[in-house]
């Protein structure tokens, strides 16, 4: 088994209502519970602040404010999972509730150093 990071990406969206946020959170919890029950969730991870951050573009300190302001979507969180291979990890990602928000999951293998 290998470890993979799921990077959750969302396009910029209007603020959700408290009821919508609660429904979304319940879907996420159910999906994480399923991964955990199968022994595939290594770390739940954390959500990332969608409004704050920056990008350092070179060793001279050239930077821009905001998390990749020039892109149409931003990384809003991450998790670590365990899977047999990349294809298996990608199959695990198909159950993610982020697709209900027009988001996507970037699946990346963790390199062993």
N, C-alpha and C positions, 0 to 999 in steps of 0.2 A: 504494500500500500504506500502511496505517496501523498504528500500534502499539497493543497491548492488554496489559493486565495480567491475568494469571490469579491470582486469590486462592484458595488452597486452604483449604477449610473442613472441619473434622472435628468430629463430636460427641465428647464426653468418652468415652474408652474405657479399658478395663483395659490394663495394660502387655502388649506383645507379647513372645513368646519370641524369643531370638536367631535361630532358624531362620525364624520368621515375618517378622522385620525384614529378614533377608537376602533372602528371596523378594520382599518388597515393594520393596526397594531395586533389585533386578534388573528388576522391571517398570517402575519409574520411569526407570531408565537407558535401557531399551529405547525407552520412549516419547519421552524427550528426544532420543535418538539419531535417531529417526525425524523429529522436528520439525527437528532441526539439518540432517539430510540434505536436507530439502526447502527449506532456507533460511528457515525460519519462526521459529526460535528466536533472539531478539535477545539475551536474557540468561537464563541458567539460573535466576538468583535465588538465594535462600537459604531454608533452613527457619527458622522462628521458634521461640523458646522458648515452649512451651505452658504453662509453669507460672509464668512471671514476666512482669510488665508492669503497666500501669495505664491508667486512663482519666481524662483531665482533662475535667471536665464544663462548666467555664465559666472566664471570665477572672479570677475571684476565687480560682482554685486549688482549687475543689471537685473532689475526685478519689476514685476507688475503686481498690483493689488488684486485681491480676489482669487478664488480658486479657478485657475484657467479661464479667465474672463472671456477669452477669445473663442471658446468652444461652445457648442450648443447644448451640451450636457455636462454635468459635474459628478464626481464621485461623492456619494452621500454616506457611504459606510462600507464595511468590509466584514468578512468572516473567514475562518480557516476551516477547511473540510479535508477529510481523508477519503481517497478514492483509488481504485486500482490503476487508473490511467486517465489521461486527459479526456478521452471520450466519456468515460464513466463520470468524471467530475462535471462535464457539460450536461450529461443526462440528469444529474442531481440538481443542477441549476434550473432545469425546466419547470420545477414546481414553485419557483420563487414568486411571491406576490407582487414583485416590482413591475411585472408586465401589465398589471391592472392600471398602473400609472404611466404607461408608455415608456417605462424604463428598460434597462438591460443589465445583464450580469456579465462582466468581463471575468473570464476564468483564466488564471495564470498559475503555472506550476511553481512551487517553492523549490529553489535550487539548494541542494545540499552542498555546503562548503567544507 
